[in-house]
Amino acid sequence: MKKPESQPPDRKVTLLQVAQSVLAAAFGVQSARNRERDFKHGSARTFILAGVVGTVLFVLSVWAVVSLVMKTVAG
């Protein structure tokens, strides 16, 4: 028995759903149901932009942590 969709077929993917999908994809744990929803109702531009923003935020957070550790160790 197939599970019912959580949203009507004509609805676009919300910003929260985009963020969750990008985060899940980054960790490699995206569900097949959500992936299908993203391909059917989402815009590639939205997911690409969210991926770039997520990557930039990740790099900046790693840079900030490393800078903080280096300052702590050095002084």
QUIJO-V296015 format. One record per pair of residues at least 6 apart in sequence whose ideal C-beta (glycine too) atoms are under 6 Angstrom apart, sorted by the first residue. I is the first residue (numbers start at 0). J is the second residue. Records with the same first field share a line. If there is no record, write none. Layout:
I=J, J
This chain:
11=40
12=40, 41
17=45, 49
20=33, 37
21=49, 50, 53
23=29
